[in-house]
Amino acid sequence: MTRADTTSIQYNGESLSSALSFDSPDATGPHTADVRDLDHHSPVDETTTSGRDNEPETRTSPDRSPARPDHEAGLVPVPRPGSPELLAFVAEVAADAARRRDAGGAEPPFAAVAEPPFAAVAEPPFAAVAAAKRLRLGAVRVPADLGGGGWTASELFELLIDLGEADPDVPHILRIHFGFVEELFRLPRTEAKSAWIPHVLAGKLFGGALTELGDRAAGSWQYDSTLVPRPEGGYTLNGRKFYSTGTLYCDYVRVSAEVPERGLLTAVVPTDRAGIEHLDDWDGIGQRHTGSGTTVLTDVLVGEHETLPWRGADSKVPPRQSFPQLYLHAIAAGILRAAAADAAALVRGRRRTFVFATAEQPREDPQLLEVIGTISATAFAAEATVRIAAQAQDRAFDAARATGIDAALEHHASVLAAQVKVALEEPALRAAARIFEVGGASATRASAHHDRHWRNLRTLFSHNPTVYKARALGDLLVNDTQLPEAGHF
């Protein structure tokens, strides 16, 4: 039997408690309920088997358990920004990505269709995600007095840029999780939200299954997936989601669905709950290991306590969604940094040039050096604009946690995130493509993986079309028209 350790913490004078199991990779949920027939790993399970004559043992109820300090629960401290532990993690992620690329298994094509040198099965970044869980990086935005990292949003964005350089799949996998954490701390505070905080502190990660393929407009927040109430309590969840980013690697999945005649509701359930199938069928040209494919939900049982109001429905002012948009731009900034480094290494390593070149050695050729300088400058501009926009995220998040969502701060943060998107896309794609100008034909070899920078950037930028963002910004400047209140803003 796993040991049930209890964390009891205070936030804004409110007690947050939950039984947490740290001896097992499996996660228990926030608290017990009346639904008895959910499978293992369910937040509503109340008993486990001891292994001795199948004798059941009752799990400690969260409201009856004594408090245990964070260090006694066996948790490592959340690393501080710039700490040796954090730098070592980023280096570990970069080394793992390089290893997988060198082995020919970091990117599709897969073994079934591959020819040498790509005969290895494409290997996802499971090791990097496991290291993130071990360090409890998912808790960096949890206040320090609760056992979290107490990071600002700006500090988080610095990490995202670093990870984008190391392996852009890894921060993308964590994108839904960090958005979910912000939701938990946004006013109004509720017992339903607070129940999940100890699991974030325990290093558990939350993925998402929101979008559905079909003919409905993106951002309309209309879904075919349903949460149907059960007579005995709770719900039955059915549906088919796509772009399920991160869910393949996470402990829980956050699902949006329609409750008939009631509207939208969010369910948060373990990713291994009976009836949940992850197809891992994402075949995008970039960000290939984000697990952004299909999640099939078939008669999944959901406890009432495993639901949350949909996207700030419990707030007088609805939150905007600029955070996940700027998040992608931070990853893009890291990719550009990696592209600049790869381009420089490519020129340094070249031993021959063309007879009509302006220098005998490529590393002394002013035309090649100009290309490297331009790529580097584009990376710098991307980082600088992301940092400025991240400060607006800090102000909006601070208000949402302290006094409630501030519409003006939310809108300003959305404006800056949109401006970063519009300003960055074309220069970034152009810079990532110019790496082939300094490498010659040999740089186009698939085994060199230099094309990954452009492919990953193109995939990230395709999340929300720039033409619509630019038009909305122009309408704001000319006609004082507020940005749309849709998921992409």
C-alpha positions, 0 to 999 in steps of 0.5 A: 500500500502507498503511504498517504501523506497529508499536506495542510496549508493556508492561503488567504486565511483558508485551509487547504488540505488533501491526502497525497501519495508520494510513494507511487507515481499514481495520484489520488484526487482532491477529496472523497465523494459518494460515487463508488464505482470509479476506477483506481486513481480516482479522487473519489476512491476511499479504499485500497487493498493492503495486499494482506488477504485483500483486506481493505484499508481506508484512506485518510480523509483530508479533513481529518488528517494532521498537517505535515510540513512540506519537507516531511512529505518527501518533496524536493524544494521547488527550484528558484529562478537561475538556481543550479538545480534549474540550470542543470534541468535545462541542460538535461533537457537539451542533452536529452533532445540532442541525444534523441536527435543523434540517435535518429529517433527524436522526430518521425518518420517512425520505425515502421516507415523509416529507412536509415539513418531514421530506423529508430522509433521516435522517442518522446521526451518522457525523461524531461517531463519526469524530471520536471515532475521530480523538481515540481516545476509545475508548482513554480507559480504557487505562492512560496508560503504554500510550499510552491516556488513563488515565481512571478509570471515574468520569471516563468516566461524566462524559463519558457524561453530557456526550455524553448531553446533546449527542446521546444516540445517540453514547455509546450507540453506544460502549457495547459498545466500552467494555465490551470494553475492560474485558474486555481488562484484566480478570485473567487477562491472556492473549495473546489479550486483549492482541492487541487492545489496540493496535487500541483504541489506534489508535482502532478501535471495537468493536460487539456482536452478542449478543442474538437475538429468540426465545422464550428468556428474556432473560439466559439466555445461550442462542443459536442462532448457532453457531461450527462448527470447521473441519477446517483451523482456525478456525470458521464463524460463522452466526446472526442477531442483533438489538440490534446496537448500534454495530456499524453504525459500528464497525470490529469486531463482538464476537459470542457464539455456541455451539460445538457440544458445547463451549459459548459462545465470543466471536468478534471479527471485522472488521465488513466481513468477508465474510458479515456484513450489517448491516440497519440496521432498528432502528425503536425510538421512541427512540435511533434512530441507534444502529444497534441492528438486525439483524446477519446472519452467513452462513458467516463465517470466523473464525480461532482467534485471533479468539476469546475466552472467553465473558464471563469464563469464564477467571476463577474469579469471573464478572464482573457486568454492572452497567457497561453498565446504569449506562452507560445511566443516565449517558446518561439523566442527560445527556438530562435536562440537555438537557430542562431546557435546552430547557424553559428556552429554550422559556419564555424564547422565548415572547411570549404567555401565557393570559389566566388566567396569573399573569404577563403574561410567561411567563418571569415566571410562577411556575407555569412557573418551578416546572416548570423548577426541577423538571426541573432538580432531577431532572437534578441528582439523576440526575447525582448518583446516577450519580456515586456509583454510578460510584465503585463501578465504579472500585473493582470495575474496579481490583480486576479489573485488579490482583488479579482479580474481587472478588465483593463489589465486583462485587455492590456495584456492581450494587446501586448501579446497580440503585438508580439505575435504580429511583430515576431512571426515574419522575421522569425520564420525568415530567420529560421529559414536563413540557416540554410544560406550559411550551410550550403547543400549539406545543411539540408540533410535530414540527419542535420535536423536544421529544418526543425526550427522553421517547422516548429515555429510555423506550427506554433504561429499557426495556433492563431492566424496573424492576419486576424490579430493584426486587423484587431490591433488596427481596429483598436488603434483607429476605432478604439474597438476592444479586442475580441473576447475569444480564446485566442485573445 
